[in-house]
Amino acid sequence: MKKERPVNLDLTTIKMHPAANASIMHRISGVIMVFAIGILLWTLSLSLSSAEGFANVKAMLDGAFFKLIIIGISAAILYHLLGGIRHLLMDLGHFEEKVSGNASAKFIIALWVVLTALVGVWLW
């Protein structure tokens, strides 16, 4: 007789540890950066096309909506960079245990929040 395994399909009951959250956020930030490349290349192309194009980009950067987009892109780049450094350190044999892995994940997330806030204040 085949033993039935329990199935939990209610995702709200699953508690993920900080290292899992950090890993998922690292992947999400990578996807965001793929889409951000288009926005950044478009603004670069527009700003380099002419003096009028540069003025248009500067005017967009004065608006709150575009500032939020740039802050979001900056947040994704910052998190992906910090998460990548964490993964490189893990490849070197550090933070591989459960306790130290979770501690490093919490540290990276906290550092990311602080750096994103600083970038937001600087851009606003």
Backbone as CSV, one residue per row, in Angstrom:
resi,resn,N_x,N_y,N_z,CA_x,CA_y,CA_z,C_x,C_y,C_z
1,MET,0.840,-1.181,0.000,0.000,0.000,0.000,0.883,1.241,0.000
2,LYS,0.560,2.179,-0.872,1.339,3.412,-1.009,0.970,4.394,0.106
3,LYS,2.005,4.921,0.747,1.781,5.874,1.841,1.495,7.262,1.256
4,GLU,0.402,7.878,1.701,0.023,9.209,1.238,0.781,10.266,2.014
5,ARG,1.367,11.182,1.313,2.092,12.285,1.947,1.135,13.436,2.190
6,PRO,1.326,14.143,3.287,0.451,15.301,3.527,0.748,16.413,2.526
7,VAL,-0.281,17.101,2.120,-0.140,18.192,1.157,-0.687,19.460,1.800
8,ASN,0.140,20.489,1.821,-0.293,21.773,2.367,-0.322,22.781,1.226
9,LEU,-1.476,23.103,0.740,-1.601,24.034,-0.371,-1.925,25.447,0.084
10,ASP,-2.105,25.641,1.383,-2.388,26.972,1.913,-1.066,27.683,2.183
11,LEU,-0.631,28.526,1.249,0.677,29.181,1.345,0.759,30.173,2.495
12,THR,-0.390,30.607,3.005,-0.356,31.566,4.108,0.054,30.913,5.420
13,THR,0.017,29.594,5.489,0.393,28.901,6.725,1.870,28.534,6.752
14,ILE,2.577,28.698,5.653,3.992,28.338,5.584,4.824,29.516,6.066
15,LYS,5.656,29.276,7.079,6.545,30.326,7.592,7.932,30.087,7.019
16,MET,8.375,31.018,6.227,9.692,30.879,5.606,10.731,31.574,6.471
17,HIS,11.919,31.035,6.489,12.999,31.626,7.274,13.637,32.773,6.487
18,PRO,14.385,33.639,7.161,14.949,34.822,6.498,15.833,34.501,5.294
19,ALA,16.584,33.406,5.356,17.443,33.054,4.222,16.615,32.735,2.980
20,ALA,15.462,32.096,3.157,14.579,31.805,2.020,14.000,33.098,1.455
21,ASN,13.585,34.001,2.341,13.069,35.294,1.880,14.140,36.063,1.124
22,ALA,15.380,36.037,1.631,16.483,36.743,0.970,16.738,36.156,-0.414
23,SER,16.661,34.840,-0.526,16.887,34.188,-1.820,15.793,34.553,-2.821
24,ILE,14.554,34.527,-2.374,13.442,34.879,-3.266,13.529,36.342,-3.681
25,MET,13.860,37.212,-2.731,13.993,38.636,-3.059,15.143,38.875,-4.028
26,HIS,16.206,38.072,-3.930,17.334,38.203,-4.853,16.885,37.869,-6.278
27,ARG,16.076,36.846,-6.413,15.568,36.475,-7.740,14.611,37.535,-8.284
28,ILE,13.741,38.048,-7.410,12.786,39.083,-7.836,13.529,40.339,-8.265
29,SER,14.569,40.726,-7.520,15.335,41.922,-7.895,16.020,41.726,-9.239
30,GLY,16.446,40.499,-9.538,17.041,40.230,-10.844,16.047,40.405,-11.974
31,VAL,14.828,39.944,-11.766,13.777,40.102,-12.786,13.446,41.575,-12.972
32,ILE,13.355,42.312,-11.864,13.073,43.748,-11.950,14.173,44.449,-12.742
33,MET,15.414,44.047,-12.527,16.520,44.691,-13.236,16.469,44.422,-14.742
34,VAL,15.971,43.261,-15.136,15.827,42.970,-16.572,14.890,43.983,-17.214
35,PHE,13.770,44.275,-16.550,12.831,45.258,-17.090,13.371,46.688,-16.938
36,ALA,14.161,46.914,-15.903,14.721,48.247,-15.670,15.718,48.634,-16.755
37,ILE,16.371,47.645,-17.344,17.343,47.936,-18.400,16.678,48.732,-19.524
38,GLY,15.463,48.357,-19.892,14.741,49.071,-20.956,14.486,50.524,-20.594
39,ILE,14.054,50.759,-19.373,13.775,52.133,-18.928,15.060,52.954,-18.899
40,LEU,16.111,52.362,-18.339,17.380,53.096,-18.236,17.996,53.375,-19.601
41,LEU,17.924,52.402,-20.512,18.461,52.635,-21.861,17.647,53.675,-22.613
42,TRP,16.333,53.660,-22.423,15.486,54.659,-23.081,15.821,56.062,-22.585
43,THR,15.949,56.226,-21.256,16.275,57.561,-20.735,17.674,57.990,-21.144
44,LEU,18.617,57.055,-21.186,19.966,57.395,-21.642,19.949,57.828,-23.105
45,SER,19.249,57.067,-23.931,19.167,57.399,-25.351,18.506,58.765,-25.562
46,LEU,17.418,59.000,-24.829,16.718,60.275,-24.954,17.594,61.434,-24.494
47,SER,18.302,61.248,-23.386,19.120,62.341,-22.853,20.318,62.641,-23.733
48,LEU,20.811,61.646,-24.465,21.969,61.859,-25.335,21.587,62.273,-26.753
49,SER,20.295,62.226,-27.084,19.867,62.526,-28.449,20.010,64.008,-28.789
50,SER,19.708,64.882,-27.836,19.787,66.319,-28.084,19.656,67.057,-26.755
51,ALA,19.848,68.360,-26.828,19.666,69.178,-25.628,18.203,69.153,-25.185
52,GLU,17.303,69.093,-26.150,15.880,69.023,-25.823,15.537,67.682,-25.160
53,GLY,16.143,66.603,-25.656,15.933,65.287,-25.045,16.446,65.252,-23.609
54,PHE,17.590,65.872,-23.392,18.144,65.953,-22.038,17.196,66.731,-21.119
55,ALA,16.658,67.825,-21.645,15.715,68.629,-20.857,14.449,67.828,-20.542
56,ASN,14.017,66.997,-21.496,12.842,66.150,-21.254,13.103,65.142,-20.126
57,VAL,14.273,64.524,-20.138,14.614,63.563,-19.082,14.715,64.281,-17.749
58,LYS,15.313,65.464,-17.758,15.436,66.243,-16.524,14.045,66.619,-16.000
59,ALA,13.146,66.965,-16.886,11.782,67.301,-16.474,11.064,66.079,-15.905
60,MET,11.297,64.904,-16.526,10.691,63.681,-15.994,11.224,63.378,-14.599
61,LEU,12.504,63.610,-14.385,13.102,63.340,-13.079,12.604,64.300,-12.009
62,ASP,12.040,65.415,-12.417,11.458,66.339,-11.445,10.088,65.872,-10.968
63,GLY,9.464,64.956,-11.708,8.143,64.448,-11.329,8.243,63.318,-10.318
64,ALA,7.233,63.217,-9.465,7.236,62.217,-8.392,7.145,60.790,-8.932
65,PHE,6.356,60.574,-9.991,6.181,59.226,-10.527,7.495,58.652,-11.037
66,PHE,8.217,59.437,-11.822,9.480,58.947,-12.377,10.531,58.793,-11.288
67,LYS,10.492,59.660,-10.281,11.411,59.503,-9.147,11.163,58.183,-8.439
68,LEU,9.895,57.813,-8.262,9.572,56.540,-7.626,10.068,55.361,-8.460
69,ILE,9.963,55.479,-9.777,10.471,54.424,-10.653,11.989,54.295,-10.490
70,ILE,12.696,55.395,-10.481,14.149,55.369,-10.337,14.544,54.852,-8.954
71,ILE,13.801,55.217,-7.924,14.088,54.692,-6.584,13.847,53.182,-6.559
72,GLY,12.800,52.718,-7.216,12.537,51.274,-7.295,13.638,50.529,-8.024
73,ILE,14.099,51.102,-9.135,15.203,50.489,-9.877,16.460,50.471,-9.015
74,SER,16.727,51.568,-8.334,17.896,51.638,-7.453,17.793,50.612,-6.331
75,ALA,16.595,50.448,-5.782,16.395,49.460,-4.716,16.674,48.052,-5.229
76,ALA,16.217,47.748,-6.441,16.459,46.418,-7.015,17.951,46.193,-7.246
77,ILE,18.626,47.196,-7.779,20.073,47.070,-8.022,20.817,46.898,-6.703
78,LEU,20.463,47.699,-5.704,21.120,47.597,-4.398,20.913,46.222,-3.773
79,TYR,19.676,45.735,-3.793,19.426,44.443,-3.172,20.143,43.330,-3.918
80,HIS,20.116,43.383,-5.237,20.772,42.336,-6.022,22.280,42.347,-5.771
81,LEU,22.851,43.535,-5.642,24.280,43.644,-5.346,24.589,43.067,-3.962
82,LEU,23.822,43.466,-2.947,24.053,42.973,-1.588,23.818,41.463,-1.501
83,GLY,22.749,40.996,-2.127,22.474,39.558,-2.133,23.546,38.785,-2.878
84,GLY,24.057,39.362,-3.950,25.137,38.716,-4.703,26.410,38.609,-3.887
85,ILE,26.737,39.664,-3.143,27.914,39.618,-2.268,27.724,38.552,-1.198
86,ARG,26.523,38.478,-0.643,26.227,37.445,0.361,26.417,36.054,-0.229
87,HIS,25.922,35.843,-1.449,26.078,34.538,-2.090,27.545,34.237,-2.394
88,LEU,28.307,35.238,-2.777,29.737,35.010,-3.002,30.440,34.603,-1.711
89,LEU,30.080,35.254,-0.605,30.652,34.869,0.683,30.245,33.447,1.064
90,MET,29.016,33.081,0.731,28.578,31.710,1.002,29.356,30.721,0.143
91,ASP,29.683,31.090,-1.088,30.497,30.224,-1.944,31.895,30.023,-1.377
92,LEU,32.359,30.994,-0.602,33.671,30.876,0.042,33.603,30.097,1.350
93,GLY,32.419,29.654,1.735,32.272,28.824,2.916,31.774,29.536,4.153
94,HIS,31.378,30.786,4.031,30.864,31.544,5.172,29.335,31.535,5.160
95,PHE,28.744,31.663,6.333,27.284,31.799,6.497,26.502,30.622,5.909
96,GLU,27.074,29.438,5.959,26.391,28.274,5.400,25.505,27.558,6.413
97,GLU,25.746,27.795,7.699,24.925,27.158,8.721,23.590,27.897,8.822
98,LYS,22.613,27.228,9.405,21.268,27.802,9.475,21.244,29.124,10.237
99,VAL,21.885,29.161,11.401,21.850,30.370,12.235,22.595,31.515,11.556
100,SER,23.813,31.253,11.082,24.587,32.331,10.457,23.987,32.731,9.109
101,GLY,23.396,31.783,8.391,22.734,32.112,7.119,21.543,33.017,7.320
102,ASN,20.743,32.718,8.350,19.592,33.572,8.651,20.038,34.938,9.152
103,ALA,21.120,34.964,9.958,21.628,36.243,10.463,22.145,37.106,9.313
104,SER,22.876,36.493,8.381,23.389,37.273,7.241,22.247,37.757,6.356
105,ALA,21.196,36.962,6.224,20.034,37.380,5.428,19.343,38.577,6.079
106,LYS,19.160,38.517,7.397,18.552,39.643,8.104,19.415,40.893,7.975
107,PHE,20.741,40.724,8.065,21.648,41.865,7.947,21.555,42.487,6.555
108,ILE,21.540,41.659,5.528,21.467,42.157,4.145,20.157,42.902,3.915
109,ILE,19.057,42.352,4.415,17.755,42.998,4.230,17.714,44.336,4.963
110,ALA,18.244,44.364,6.199,18.261,45.621,6.965,19.151,46.658,6.298
111,LEU,20.319,46.231,5.823,21.230,47.151,5.131,20.590,47.676,3.858
112,TRP,19.873,46.812,3.158,19.190,47.221,1.930,18.126,48.283,2.215
113,VAL,17.370,48.104,3.289,16.333,49.079,3.647,16.976,50.433,3.948
114,VAL,18.067,50.426,4.697,18.753,51.676,5.047,19.312,52.349,3.792
115,LEU,19.994,51.584,2.942,20.584,52.164,1.727,19.505,52.667,0.761
116,THR,18.404,51.940,0.660,17.305,52.386,-0.207,16.704,53.683,0.321
117,ALA,16.559,53.785,1.632,16.045,55.029,2.224,17.002,56.186,1.940
118,LEU,18.302,55.936,2.051,19.286,56.989,1.757,19.216,57.420,0.293
119,VAL,19.094,56.467,-0.602,18.975,56.790,-2.033,17.678,57.565,-2.282
120,GLY,16.605,57.146,-1.624,15.321,57.846,-1.785,15.393,59.294,-1.308
121,VAL,16.030,59.499,-0.179,16.192,60.877,0.334,17.071,61.682,-0.609
122,TRP,18.133,61.071,-1.100,19.053,61.769,-1.999,18.369,62.136,-3.327
123,LEU,17.546,61.243,-3.852,16.876,61.511,-5.135,15.673,62.435,-4.987
124,TRP,15.052,62.434,-3.842,13.846,63.232,-3.688,14.215,64.688,-3.536
